[in-house]
Amino acid sequence: MLTLDDIKLIIKAEKEVFPTKEDFEDLRKDFRTSQTSVDNYSKKTDTYHQELAVYKHKVNSMEDWIKKASIKLGLDYNP
C-alpha cells in the first residue's frame, strides 16, 4: 500500500516530468522569437543577393564599355 510520503513523491515527480501550460507558452514565445530572427536574416540575405546581382550587371556593363573604348583607342585590353 502507498504511504503519504509515496504519494507526495509521485505528485512531486509528476510536476517535474510533465510540462504545464505555462511551459508551453514559454516555448511558443521562444519559438516566435527564433522565427522572427530567421525571417529577418532571410530578408537581409535576399536583399544582399539582389544588390549583388545589380553590382554584377554594372560591372559587366562597364567592362563592355572599356572593351569598346580600348578598340577605338587602339589599346590592348586583357581582363
C-alpha positions, 0 to 999 in steps of 0.5 A, spaced: 500 500 500 502 507 498 504 511 504 503 519 504 510 520 503 509 515 496 504 519 494 507 526 495 513 523 491 509 521 485 505 528 485 512 531 486 515 527 480 509 528 476 510 536 476 517 535 474 516 530 468 510 533 465 510 540 462 504 545 464 501 550 460 505 555 462 511 551 459 508 551 453 507 558 452 514 559 454 516 555 448 511 558 443 514 565 445 521 562 444 519 559 438 516 566 435 522 569 437 527 564 433 522 565 427 522 572 427 530 572 427 530 567 421 525 571 417 529 577 418 536 574 416 532 571 410 530 578 408 537 581 409 540 575 405 535 576 399 536 583 399 544 582 399 543 577 393 539 582 389 544 588 390 549 583 388 546 581 382 545 589 380 553 590 382 554 584 377 550 587 371 554 594 372 560 591 372 559 587 366 556 593 363 562 597 364 567 592 362 563 592 355 564 599 355 572 599 356 572 593 351 569 598 346 573 604 348 580 600 348 578 598 340 577 605 338 583 607 342 587 602 339 589 599 346 590 592 348 585 590 353 586 583 357 581 582 363 
